[in-house]
Amino acid sequence: MLGRGAAGGCGLLLRAASRALSLSHSRGTVVVERWWQVPLSKEGRQPRLHPRRHRIYRLLEDTKHLPKTNLELILTQSVENLGNRGDMVSVKKSVGRNKLLPQGLAVYASPENRKMFEEEKKLRQEGKLEALQTQSGEKTIKFLKSCRLEVGMKNNVKWELNNEIVARHFFKNLRVFVPPHALKLPDEPITRWGEYWCDVTVNGLETVRVPMSVVKFLRPKTKRYKHWLAQQQAQLAARREALL
């Protein structure tokens, strides 16, 4: 027989184990059927079950281990790497329930919501509603806001900056294709080096002002040499400071 101390210790262990045990049920459902059919019983009597045979089951459906399905939603705002307002997306349930739905970025793709956004899309195509910026357009705007354009012009000829020249430098220096008609330069002619600006209209909807430096044109080889020379001078100055 166990002593009182041992019995008390066992009781504490059992209570601790019961607290650590999770009693929440699983959402999965398992559907089974008996391998051997139970014979019909007489009216008013319980069926007679064989102690072994009628405890054998075959699996019909296991919803707990089925492949996880995605959640279909309709975006109410433009979401990076997903789409624009009105686009139907298929995302993981965790992303939809924890981010998109609580933050109001999407709604369920119910028949009513689908019909509403289809009508809205139709009105935008007809021009009755304001057009929305595309996702690539928003990325372009974000990129241009952090850029500074450098335009190199020669000093041995007379020149005047125009939209075509600026558009070529956008593609050459920033790798951004900007059509000339989407550019706007200052009203006064630009014929000297200095600091200026240019407005870029993206998809005819939003305009971004990009700082622009008009500098002396340097050949790529000369520019690389000057860059290397500046690096060497900076390293030499750092060594002198270290010795002092």
One Martini backbone bead per residue (centre of mass of N, CA, C, O) as a GRO file, in nm:
protein
  244
    1MET     BB    1   0.099   0.034   0.017
    2LEU     BB    2   0.049   0.361   0.013
    3GLY     BB    3   0.134   0.640   0.132
    4ARG     BB    4   0.045   0.959   0.189
    5GLY     BB    5   0.278   1.091   0.031
    6ALA     BB    6   0.249   0.928  -0.231
    7ALA     BB    7  -0.049   0.994  -0.283
    8GLY     BB    8  -0.012   1.301  -0.297
    9GLY     BB    9   0.189   1.300  -0.536
   10CYS     BB   10  -0.003   1.167  -0.742
   11GLY     BB   11  -0.221   1.386  -0.727
   12LEU     BB   12  -0.046   1.618  -0.836
   13LEU     BB   13   0.024   1.487  -1.108
   14LEU     BB   14  -0.268   1.457  -1.211
   15ARG     BB   15  -0.344   1.759  -1.198
   16ALA     BB   16  -0.118   1.857  -1.390
   17ALA     BB   17  -0.204   1.684  -1.633
   18SER     BB   18  -0.493   1.802  -1.658
   19ARG     BB   19  -0.399   2.095  -1.717
   20ALA     BB   20  -0.220   2.016  -1.982
   21LEU     BB   21  -0.472   1.919  -2.106
   22SER     BB   22  -0.641   1.928  -2.406
   23LEU     BB   23  -1.009   1.974  -2.465
   24SER     BB   24  -1.007   2.046  -2.751
   25HIS     BB   25  -1.156   2.006  -3.043
   26SER     BB   26  -1.162   1.886  -3.352
   27ARG     BB   27  -1.259   1.971  -3.686
   28GLY     BB   28  -1.235   1.697  -3.768
   29THR     BB   29  -1.375   1.427  -3.973
   30VAL     BB   30  -1.471   1.080  -3.926
   31VAL     BB   31  -1.577   0.826  -4.157
   32VAL     BB   32  -1.748   0.521  -4.079
   33GLU     BB   33  -1.782   0.155  -4.113
   34ARG     BB   34  -1.885  -0.149  -4.092
   35TRP     BB   35  -1.770  -0.444  -4.211
   36TRP     BB   36  -1.998  -0.582  -4.052
   37GLN     BB   37  -2.312  -0.650  -4.049
   38VAL     BB   38  -2.590  -0.600  -3.861
   39PRO     BB   39  -2.828  -0.778  -3.754
   40LEU     BB   40  -3.144  -0.805  -3.722
   41SER     BB   41  -3.377  -0.730  -3.486
   42LYS     BB   42  -3.610  -0.749  -3.281
   43GLU     BB   43  -3.875  -0.604  -3.172
   44GLY     BB   44  -3.753  -0.420  -2.891
   45ARG     BB   45  -3.449  -0.492  -2.953
   46GLN     BB   46  -3.125  -0.521  -2.933
   47PRO     BB   47  -2.855  -0.554  -3.100
   48ARG     BB   48  -2.625  -0.807  -3.179
   49LEU     BB   49  -2.289  -0.799  -3.089
   50HIS     BB   50  -1.986  -0.873  -3.180
   51PRO     BB   51  -1.692  -0.856  -3.000
   52ARG     BB   52  -1.514  -0.835  -3.288
   53ARG     BB   53  -1.646  -0.799  -3.570
   54HIS     BB   54  -1.816  -0.520  -3.485
   55ARG     BB   55  -1.511  -0.362  -3.446
   56ILE     BB   56  -1.485  -0.335  -3.752
   57TYR     BB   57  -1.353  -0.080  -3.972
   58ARG     BB   58  -1.411   0.152  -4.238
   59LEU     BB   59  -1.284   0.404  -4.431
   60LEU     BB   60  -1.439   0.694  -4.589
   61GLU     BB   61  -1.363   0.972  -4.420
   62ASP     BB   62  -1.095   1.240  -4.387
   63THR     BB   63  -1.100   1.577  -4.304
   64LYS     BB   64  -0.831   1.630  -4.145
   65HIS     BB   65  -0.630   1.520  -4.407
   66LEU     BB   66  -0.699   1.718  -4.604
   67PRO     BB   67  -0.649   1.942  -4.824
   68LYS     BB   68  -0.594   2.266  -4.809
   69THR     BB   69  -0.793   2.530  -4.860
   70ASN     BB   70  -0.869   2.816  -5.000
   71LEU     BB   71  -0.948   3.165  -4.999
   72GLU     BB   72  -1.206   3.354  -5.138
   73LEU     BB   73  -1.150   3.690  -5.250
   74ILE     BB   74  -1.221   4.049  -5.245
   75LEU     BB   75  -1.079   4.334  -5.320
   76THR     BB   76  -1.091   4.679  -5.181
   77GLN     BB   77  -0.779   4.704  -5.228
   78SER     BB   78  -0.460   4.763  -5.283
   79VAL     BB   79  -0.231   4.481  -5.295
   80GLU     BB   80   0.063   4.367  -5.256
   81ASN     BB   81   0.104   4.085  -5.463
   82LEU     BB   82  -0.219   4.061  -5.556
   83GLY     BB   83  -0.393   4.346  -5.618
   84ASN     BB   84  -0.686   4.503  -5.694
   85ARG     BB   85  -0.970   4.638  -5.698
   86GLY     BB   86  -1.190   4.355  -5.760
   87ASP     BB   87  -1.007   4.125  -5.716
   88MET     BB   88  -0.975   3.779  -5.732
   89VAL     BB   89  -0.856   3.577  -5.462
   90SER     BB   90  -0.625   3.311  -5.350
   91VAL     BB   91  -0.585   3.226  -5.010
   92LYS     BB   92  -0.495   3.172  -4.718
   93LYS     BB   93  -0.670   3.152  -4.433
   94SER     BB   94  -0.471   3.307  -4.252
   95VAL     BB   95  -0.450   3.561  -4.430
   96GLY     BB   96  -0.751   3.634  -4.443
   97ARG     BB   97  -0.825   3.625  -4.123
   98ASN     BB   98  -0.560   3.805  -4.015
   99LYS     BB   99  -0.558   4.047  -4.250
  100LEU     BB  100  -0.770   4.119  -4.473
  101LEU     BB  101  -1.040   4.125  -4.311
  102PRO     BB  102  -0.969   4.301  -4.055
  103GLN     BB  103  -0.848   4.549  -4.252
  104GLY     BB  104  -1.043   4.582  -4.511
  105LEU     BB  105  -0.909   4.446  -4.791
  106ALA     BB  106  -1.153   4.232  -4.783
  107VAL     BB  107  -1.398   4.002  -4.916
  108TYR     BB  108  -1.621   3.787  -4.968
  109ALA     BB  109  -1.707   3.565  -5.249
  110SER     BB  110  -1.996   3.642  -5.293
  111PRO     BB  111  -2.254   3.690  -5.502
  112GLU     BB  112  -2.303   3.985  -5.414
  113ASN     BB  113  -2.009   4.088  -5.437
  114ARG     BB  114  -1.961   4.014  -5.729
  115LYS     BB  115  -2.183   4.190  -5.851
  116MET     BB  116  -2.084   4.464  -5.743
  117PHE     BB  117  -1.792   4.457  -5.877
  118GLU     BB  118  -1.888   4.420  -6.169
  119GLU     BB  119  -2.042   4.688  -6.187
  120GLU     BB  120  -1.801   4.868  -6.121
  121LYS     BB  121  -1.622   4.779  -6.359
  122LYS     BB  122  -1.819   4.868  -6.580
  123LEU     BB  123  -1.821   5.173  -6.504
  124ARG     BB  124  -1.517   5.217  -6.554
  125GLN     BB  125  -1.519   5.137  -6.856
  126GLU     BB  126  -1.738   5.374  -6.922
  127GLY     BB  127  -1.645   5.636  -6.732
  128LYS     BB  128  -1.827   5.680  -6.456
  129LEU     BB  129  -1.560   5.610  -6.315
  130GLU     BB  130  -1.276   5.624  -6.162
  131ALA     BB  131  -0.977   5.532  -6.221
  132LEU     BB  132  -0.734   5.291  -6.141
  133GLN     BB  133  -0.444   5.206  -6.019
  134THR     BB  134  -0.203   5.010  -6.081
  135GLN     BB  135   0.032   4.812  -5.945
  136SER     BB  136   0.267   4.903  -6.128
  137GLY     BB  137   0.212   5.206  -6.090
  138GLU     BB  138   0.267   5.216  -5.783
  139LYS     BB  139   0.560   5.119  -5.803
  140THR     BB  140   0.658   5.352  -5.982
  141ILE     BB  141   0.592   5.581  -5.787
  142LYS     BB  142   0.766   5.482  -5.551
  143PHE     BB  143   1.033   5.494  -5.711
  144LEU     BB  144   1.032   5.796  -5.807
  145LYS     BB  145   1.033   5.924  -5.513
  146SER     BB  146   1.350   5.798  -5.479
  147CYS     BB  147   1.458   5.972  -5.717
  148ARG     BB  148   1.736   6.086  -5.938
  149LEU     BB  149   1.805   6.276  -6.218
  150GLU     BB  150   2.061   6.245  -6.475
  151VAL     BB  151   2.179   6.492  -6.713
  152GLY     BB  152   2.387   6.481  -6.998
  153MET     BB  153   2.563   6.767  -7.133
  154LYS     BB  154   2.718   6.940  -7.359
  155ASN     BB  155   2.969   7.223  -7.409
  156ASN     BB  156   3.018   7.252  -7.749
  157VAL     BB  157   2.704   7.299  -7.766
  158LYS     BB  158   2.394   7.385  -7.842
  159TRP     BB  159   2.113   7.356  -7.608
  160GLU     BB  160   1.781   7.194  -7.540
  161LEU     BB  161   1.568   7.073  -7.329
  162ASN     BB  162   1.363   6.779  -7.367
  163ASN     BB  163   1.154   6.512  -7.356
  164GLU     BB  164   1.327   6.307  -7.517
  165ILE     BB  165   1.587   6.329  -7.350
  166VAL     BB  166   1.464   6.255  -7.074
  167ALA     BB  167   1.352   5.977  -7.154
  168ARG     BB  168   1.628   5.848  -7.218
  169HIS     BB  169   1.746   5.890  -6.926
  170PHE     BB  170   1.545   5.718  -6.776
  171PHE     BB  171   1.630   5.451  -6.917
  172LYS     BB  172   1.941   5.467  -6.877
  173ASN     BB  173   1.954   5.529  -6.550
  174LEU     BB  174   1.656   5.388  -6.432
  175ARG     BB  175   1.487   5.183  -6.607
  176VAL     BB  176   1.251   5.384  -6.722
  177PHE     BB  177   0.962   5.405  -6.906
  178VAL     BB  178   0.899   5.728  -7.064
  179PRO     BB  179   0.690   5.903  -7.222
  180PRO     BB  180   0.697   6.218  -7.346
  181HIS     BB  181   0.387   6.291  -7.281
  182ALA     BB  182   0.447   6.232  -6.952
  183LEU     BB  183   0.608   6.500  -6.961
  184LYS     BB  184   0.717   6.788  -6.750
  185LEU     BB  185   0.856   7.098  -6.786
  186PRO     BB  186   0.962   7.382  -6.747
  187ASP     BB  187   0.881   7.676  -6.902
  188GLU     BB  188   1.163   7.733  -6.901
  189PRO     BB  189   1.435   7.705  -7.067
  190ILE     BB  190   1.690   7.450  -7.088
  191THR     BB  191   2.055   7.563  -7.124
  192ARG     BB  192   2.171   7.474  -6.841
  193TRP     BB  193   2.327   7.398  -6.580
  194GLY     BB  194   2.151   7.221  -6.309
  195GLU     BB  195   1.864   7.251  -6.104
  196TYR     BB  196   1.570   7.053  -6.146
  197TRP     BB  197   1.253   6.943  -6.293
  198CYS     BB  198   1.005   6.669  -6.332
  199ASP     BB  199   0.700   6.551  -6.459
  200VAL     BB  200   0.525   6.237  -6.391
  201THR     BB  201   0.276   6.054  -6.562
  202VAL     BB  202   0.082   5.781  -6.446
  203ASN     BB  203  -0.162   5.664  -6.646
  204GLY     BB  204  -0.309   5.954  -6.618
  205LEU     BB  205  -0.336   6.002  -6.280
  206GLU     BB  206  -0.040   6.042  -6.159
  207THR     BB  207   0.199   6.278  -6.015
  208VAL     BB  208   0.561   6.311  -6.031
  209ARG     BB  209   0.832   6.471  -5.876
  210VAL     BB  210   1.158   6.494  -6.024
  211PRO     BB  211   1.468   6.534  -5.968
  212MET     BB  212   1.709   6.737  -6.169
  213SER     BB  213   2.037   6.695  -6.315
  214VAL     BB  214   2.235   6.914  -6.504
  215VAL     BB  215   2.525   6.798  -6.664
  216LYS     BB  216   2.820   6.708  -6.763
  217PHE     BB  217   2.934   6.529  -7.013
  218LEU     BB  218   3.038   6.183  -6.980
  219ARG     BB  219   3.213   5.934  -7.041
  220PRO     BB  220   3.216   5.626  -6.914
  221LYS     BB  221   3.524   5.609  -6.877
  222THR     BB  222   3.559   5.881  -6.731
  223LYS     BB  223   3.361   5.823  -6.500
  224ARG     BB  224   3.511   5.578  -6.385
  225TYR     BB  225   3.777   5.722  -6.328
  226LYS     BB  226   3.668   5.936  -6.130
  227HIS     BB  227   3.557   5.735  -5.929
  228TRP     BB  228   3.825   5.597  -5.866
  229LEU     BB  229   3.978   5.853  -5.775
  230ALA     BB  230   3.793   5.919  -5.534
  231GLN     BB  231   3.847   5.658  -5.379
  232GLN     BB  232   4.153   5.693  -5.346
  233GLN     BB  233   4.140   5.962  -5.190
  234ALA     BB  234   3.973   5.854  -4.951
  235GLN     BB  235   4.176   5.636  -4.860
  236LEU     BB  236   4.416   5.828  -4.813
  237ALA     BB  237   4.278   6.003  -4.597
  238ALA     BB  238   4.225   5.771  -4.395
  239ARG     BB  239   4.525   5.696  -4.348
  240ARG     BB  240   4.621   5.969  -4.239
  241GLU     BB  241   4.433   5.973  -3.992
  242ALA     BB  242   4.545   5.709  -3.867
  243LEU     BB  243   4.842   5.815  -3.827
  244LEU     BB  244   4.752   6.071  -3.650
   0.00000   0.00000   0.00000
